[in-house]
Amino acid sequence: MNRPELVKGLLAHPGSDVSLLAHPKLDVNAQDANGQTLLHHAVTLNRPELVKGLLAHKDIKPYISDKSGNTPLALAHKLGLTSIVKLLTDHPRAFMAVEPRRKTMAVTWGELKRSN
């Protein structure tokens, strides 16, 4: 399922069937040319039902920043969308700043010690 289909189908039509979010080929974290995800677009279009559906997706990363440095939460705040701000702040991963790293600090520190 490609991004233009999603933007046209899910975002452009209020009342779109959010059950499409369960499509197995959907990458909810895919970013467009501006670095925005479906969640960014749902916020910008003031679609709380879609924001809620996206936040329920098991793979959602609501902390992704676009090329301007805005997360969906920052956008919602800037646009004064208090109901969406609440949905986003209630999500357990809303405030993660970075992707978890594959290596632990102990492994990285060990590698640094070996290189000296």
Salt bridges, closest charged atoms under 4 A:
ASP32 OD2 - HIS41 NE2 2.73
GLU49 OE2 - ARG47 NE 2.53
ASP59 OD2 - LYS58 NZ 3.16
ASP90 OD2 - LYS86 NZ 2.82
GLU99 OE1 - LYS61 NZ 3.36
GLU111 OE2 - LYS103 NZ 3.10
